[in-house]
Amino acid sequence: MKLSIIVPMYNVEDYIQQCLDSLVVQTCSDYEVIVVDDGSTDNGPRIVDDMIEKYPHLIHQLHKSNGGLSDARNYAIPYAKGEYICFLDSDDYVEPTLYEKLVAKMDEGFDVVVTNIEYFYENGSPSWVMKGLSTWNAPTISKKAILSPMFAWNKIYKAQYFKEKGMRYPLNTWYEDIPVTTPIFATTDKIGYLDETLIHYRQREGSIMSVTKSERLKEIFGIMKDVRDSMKQLNLYDEYHDEIEYLHIEHLRLYGMFRFIRSPLFDELYELSDACMKEYFPNWKQNKYISNLNSKNKLFLKYFNKTTKGIFTLFIK
């Protein structure tokens, strides 16, 4: 079999039908859809069963007790029969040609291929596109990829990363994609890019990245430690120092800080961020990739601190 598409599902009865409808009409041949029911308590599993009756050779459903997104992805990997593996969140949907195009690109000899993402909002806010591969200059394609979105689901991978090399997503944490995607990119230069926008990424109230009150925001610090540790174990830390440093800047001092500002835990999050950067990247403000940012983000990185928080909060939505 050519491709396995893994779809973790937990209490998304309002969205799983649209997701599956987009998967059963794929123009790709020789693929399977593995839905992992992660202990859902709603009508989602029954909706999947109804789809299995219509597409018994295409869709499969696995059931397990609730363990979170990473656990659901990991649970499905041994069942995947495809030469290639993709992931898709169960509240998102894709265009009919996505996987045919990703597979064709992989067949050119790549280990992983990335593609663009459309953010669309349930509240009616305008949608926008995030490029799957950074437009910034970088010495190698691997370094350029590490500067790109770390999501698991806008990519297609050779199954051997998960079957033979044993890659698994860390359990019981947010930001779980980062410590898997980073070493995959760092250990191959066979990275392809499908410059089309065929994935629709739903933004809804209560989604993980919109939550600012949760203690789980602090889990980013453990994830960043995982990245540093894994890159050291691969003897790639020095080679990718600038890129690893920029990942920390992005998640602890820039876009991550935009979430921290809105959190009642701000003081603690700021102190943790400040301590981490001082210990591991004391010269982070000289990182070469900062020059690629727009003037507002450069200004934020240069001047933001606990004292100036009030001023910057006025301009951050």
C-alpha positions as CSV (number, residue, x, y, z in Angstrom):
1,M,0.0,0.0,0.0
2,K,1.2,3.5,-0.9
3,L,-0.2,5.7,1.8
4,S,-1.7,5.6,5.3
5,I,-3.6,8.6,6.6
6,I,-3.9,8.6,10.4
7,V,-6.8,10.6,11.9
8,P,-6.9,10.9,15.7
9,M,-10.4,11.6,16.9
10,Y,-11.8,12.8,20.3
11,N,-15.2,14.3,20.7
12,V,-15.5,16.0,17.3
13,E,-18.9,14.8,16.2
14,D,-19.5,18.2,14.6
15,Y,-16.5,18.0,12.3
16,I,-15.5,14.3,11.7
17,Q,-18.0,13.9,8.8
18,Q,-16.5,16.8,6.8
19,C,-13.1,15.4,7.5
20,L,-13.9,11.9,6.3
21,D,-15.9,13.3,3.3
22,S,-12.8,15.0,2.2
23,L,-10.7,11.9,2.5
24,V,-13.0,9.4,0.7
25,V,-12.9,11.5,-2.5
26,Q,-9.1,11.7,-2.7
27,T,-7.8,11.2,-6.3
28,C,-4.8,9.3,-4.8
29,S,-4.9,5.6,-5.4
30,D,-3.9,2.8,-3.0
31,Y,-4.4,4.5,0.3
32,E,-6.1,3.8,3.6
33,V,-7.6,6.0,6.3
34,I,-7.1,4.9,10.0
35,V,-9.3,6.7,12.4
36,V,-8.2,6.4,16.1
37,D,-11.1,6.8,18.5
38,D,-9.3,8.1,21.5
39,G,-12.0,7.3,24.0
40,S,-14.7,9.6,22.5
41,T,-17.9,10.0,24.5
42,D,-19.9,11.6,21.7
43,N,-21.4,10.3,18.5
44,G,-18.1,10.5,16.5
45,P,-17.3,6.7,16.5
46,R,-20.8,6.0,15.2
47,I,-20.4,8.5,12.4
48,V,-17.1,6.7,11.5
49,D,-18.8,3.3,11.6
50,D,-21.5,4.6,9.1
51,M,-18.7,5.7,6.8
52,I,-17.0,2.3,7.1
53,E,-20.2,0.6,5.9
54,K,-19.9,2.7,2.8
55,Y,-16.2,2.4,2.3
56,P,-15.2,-0.8,4.1
57,H,-11.9,-1.2,2.2
58,L,-10.8,2.4,2.7
59,I,-11.6,3.4,6.3
60,H,-10.6,1.6,9.5
61,Q,-11.4,2.5,13.0
62,L,-9.3,1.7,16.1
63,H,-10.7,2.2,19.6
64,K,-8.6,3.0,22.7
65,S,-9.0,4.7,26.1
66,N,-8.4,8.4,26.1
67,G,-4.7,9.3,26.1
68,G,-4.4,12.4,24.0
69,L,-3.4,13.3,20.5
70,S,0.1,11.9,20.6
71,D,-1.0,8.6,22.1
72,A,-3.6,8.3,19.4
73,R,-1.1,8.9,16.6
74,N,1.4,6.5,18.1
75,Y,-1.3,3.8,18.6
76,A,-2.1,3.8,14.9
77,I,1.5,3.6,13.6
78,P,1.9,-0.2,14.0
79,Y,-1.4,-0.7,12.0
80,A,-0.3,1.5,9.1
81,K,0.4,-0.4,5.9
82,G,1.5,2.4,3.7
83,E,5.0,3.1,2.3
84,Y,4.2,6.7,3.3
85,I,2.4,8.1,6.4
86,C,0.4,11.3,6.8
87,F,-1.6,12.7,9.8
88,L,-4.7,14.8,9.7
89,D,-6.6,16.3,12.6
90,S,-10.2,15.2,12.8
91,D,-11.7,18.8,12.7
92,D,-9.8,19.8,9.6
93,Y,-10.4,18.8,6.0
94,V,-8.5,18.7,2.7
95,E,-8.9,19.2,-1.0
96,P,-9.4,16.1,-3.2
97,T,-6.0,16.2,-4.9
98,L,-3.9,16.8,-1.8
99,Y,-2.6,13.3,-1.2
100,E,-2.2,12.4,-4.9
101,K,0.1,15.4,-5.2
102,L,2.0,14.7,-2.0
103,V,2.6,11.1,-3.0
104,A,3.8,12.1,-6.5
105,K,6.2,14.5,-4.9
106,M,7.5,11.8,-2.5
107,D,8.0,9.5,-5.5
108,E,10.6,11.9,-6.9
109,G,12.9,10.7,-4.1
110,F,12.1,12.7,-1.0
111,D,12.0,11.6,2.6
112,V,9.4,14.2,3.6
113,V,7.3,16.7,1.7
114,V,5.7,19.8,3.2
115,T,2.8,21.9,2.0
116,N,0.9,25.1,2.8
117,I,-1.9,25.6,5.3
118,E,-5.1,27.6,5.1
119,Y,-6.2,28.9,8.6
120,F,-10.0,29.4,8.5
121,Y,-12.1,30.7,11.4
122,E,-15.5,29.6,12.6
123,N,-16.2,33.2,13.9
124,G,-16.0,34.6,10.3
125,S,-12.6,36.2,10.5
126,P,-10.8,36.2,7.2
127,S,-8.8,33.1,6.3
128,W,-5.1,33.3,5.6
129,V,-2.4,31.0,4.3
130,M,0.8,29.9,6.0
131,K,3.6,28.7,3.8
132,G,4.7,25.2,4.5
133,L,8.4,26.0,3.7
134,S,10.0,29.2,5.0
135,T,10.9,31.8,2.4
136,W,14.0,32.9,4.4
137,N,17.5,32.3,3.2
138,A,19.2,29.4,5.0
139,P,22.5,27.5,4.2
140,T,20.7,24.2,3.5
141,I,17.2,22.9,2.9
142,S,17.2,21.2,6.2
143,K,17.9,24.4,8.0
144,K,15.2,26.2,6.0
145,A,12.7,23.5,7.0
146,I,13.5,23.9,10.7
147,L,12.5,27.5,10.3
148,S,9.2,26.4,8.9
149,P,5.9,25.3,10.5
150,M,6.5,22.3,12.7
151,F,3.0,20.8,12.4
152,A,2.8,17.0,11.8
153,W,-0.2,17.1,9.5
154,N,1.0,19.4,6.6
155,K,3.6,16.8,5.8
156,I,4.0,13.3,4.3
157,Y,6.8,11.1,5.6
158,K,8.5,7.9,4.6
159,A,7.0,5.3,7.0
160,Q,10.4,4.2,7.9
161,Y,10.8,7.2,10.3
162,F,8.1,5.7,12.5
163,K,8.5,2.0,11.6
164,E,12.2,1.5,11.6
165,K,13.6,4.5,13.3
166,G,11.0,4.4,16.0
167,M,9.9,8.1,16.0
168,R,7.0,8.7,18.3
169,Y,5.2,11.8,19.6
170,P,5.8,12.7,23.2
171,L,2.8,11.9,25.5
172,N,0.8,14.1,27.8
173,T,2.1,17.4,26.4
174,W,1.1,20.2,24.1
175,Y,3.4,21.3,21.3
176,E,4.1,17.6,20.6
177,D,5.0,18.0,16.9
178,I,8.1,20.1,17.5
179,P,10.5,17.4,19.0
180,V,9.6,14.9,16.2
181,T,9.6,17.3,13.2
182,T,12.9,19.0,14.2
183,P,15.2,15.9,14.2
184,I,13.5,14.5,11.0
185,F,14.3,17.7,9.2
186,A,17.8,17.8,10.7
187,T,18.7,14.3,9.5
188,T,17.8,14.6,5.8
189,D,18.3,16.9,2.9
190,K,15.6,15.1,0.9
191,I,12.9,17.6,1.7
192,G,10.3,18.4,-0.9
193,Y,7.8,21.3,-1.1
194,L,4.3,21.3,-2.6
195,D,3.6,25.0,-3.0
196,E,-0.2,24.7,-2.9
197,T,-2.8,25.3,-0.3
198,L,-5.0,22.2,0.0
199,I,-5.3,21.8,3.8
200,H,-7.9,23.7,5.7
201,Y,-7.0,24.2,9.4
202,R,-10.0,25.0,11.5
203,Q,-9.6,27.7,14.2
204,R,-12.3,27.2,16.9
205,E,-13.0,28.4,20.4
206,G,-11.4,26.1,23.0
207,S,-8.7,24.7,20.6
208,I,-5.3,24.1,22.2
209,M,-3.5,27.0,20.8
210,S,-6.2,29.5,21.8
211,V,-6.1,28.6,25.5
212,T,-4.3,31.1,27.6
213,K,-5.4,30.3,31.1
214,S,-4.1,26.7,31.3
215,E,-1.1,25.6,33.3
216,R,-0.2,23.6,30.3
217,L,1.3,26.6,28.6
218,K,4.4,25.8,30.6
219,E,4.8,22.5,28.7
220,I,6.6,24.4,26.0
221,F,9.7,24.6,28.2
222,G,9.9,20.8,28.4
223,I,9.4,20.5,24.7
224,M,12.3,22.9,24.0
225,K,14.5,20.8,26.4
226,D,13.5,17.7,24.3
227,V,14.6,19.5,21.2
228,R,18.0,20.5,22.7
229,D,18.5,17.0,24.1
230,S,17.7,15.2,20.9
231,M,19.9,17.4,18.8
232,K,22.8,16.8,21.2
233,Q,22.2,13.1,21.0
234,L,22.3,13.3,17.2
235,N,25.6,15.3,17.5
236,L,23.8,18.1,15.5
237,Y,23.4,20.7,18.2
238,D,26.4,22.8,17.1
239,E,25.6,22.5,13.4
240,Y,22.0,23.7,14.0
241,H,22.7,26.1,16.8
242,D,21.3,29.2,15.0
243,E,18.1,27.3,14.0
244,I,17.6,25.8,17.4
245,E,18.1,29.2,19.0
246,Y,15.5,30.7,16.6
247,L,13.0,28.0,17.5
248,H,13.4,29.1,21.1
249,I,13.0,32.8,20.2
250,E,9.9,32.0,18.3
251,H,8.2,29.9,21.0
252,L,9.5,31.6,24.1
253,R,10.1,35.3,23.2
254,L,7.9,36.1,20.2
255,Y,4.7,34.2,19.1
256,G,4.7,32.2,22.3
257,M,5.1,35.4,24.3
258,F,2.0,36.8,22.5
259,R,0.0,34.0,24.2
260,F,1.9,34.4,27.5
261,I,0.9,38.1,27.6
262,R,-2.8,37.1,27.6
263,S,-2.4,34.6,30.4
264,P,-2.9,35.1,34.1
265,L,0.3,33.1,34.5
266,F,2.3,35.7,32.7
267,D,4.8,36.5,35.4
268,E,5.8,32.9,35.9
269,L,5.9,32.2,32.1
270,Y,8.0,35.3,31.6
271,E,10.5,34.3,34.3
272,L,10.8,30.8,32.9
273,S,11.3,32.1,29.4
274,D,13.9,34.7,30.6
275,A,15.8,32.0,32.6
276,C,15.9,29.6,29.7
277,M,17.2,32.1,27.2
278,K,19.8,33.4,29.6
279,E,21.1,29.9,30.3
280,Y,21.1,28.4,26.8
281,F,21.1,31.4,24.4
282,P,22.4,34.5,26.2
283,N,23.2,36.2,22.9
284,W,19.8,35.4,21.2
285,K,19.2,39.0,20.2
286,Q,22.0,38.6,17.7
287,N,20.4,35.6,16.0
288,K,20.8,36.1,12.2
289,Y,17.2,35.0,11.4
290,I,15.6,37.9,13.4
291,S,16.5,40.2,10.4
292,N,13.8,38.4,8.4
293,L,11.0,39.5,10.7
294,N,8.8,42.5,10.1
295,S,9.6,45.8,11.9
296,K,6.9,45.3,14.6
297,N,8.2,41.9,15.6
298,K,11.8,43.1,15.6
299,L,10.7,46.0,17.9
300,F,8.9,43.6,20.2
301,L,12.0,41.3,20.5
302,K,14.2,44.3,21.2
303,Y,12.2,46.1,23.8
304,F,9.6,43.8,25.3
305,N,10.1,43.0,29.0
306,K,7.9,43.0,32.2
307,T,8.2,46.7,32.4
308,T,7.0,47.4,28.9
309,K,4.3,44.7,28.9
310,G,1.5,47.2,29.3
311,I,2.5,49.2,26.3
312,F,2.9,46.2,24.0
313,T,-0.3,44.6,25.2
314,L,-2.2,47.5,23.6
315,F,-1.0,46.5,20.1
316,I,-1.2,42.7,20.3
317,K,-4.5,41.1,19.4
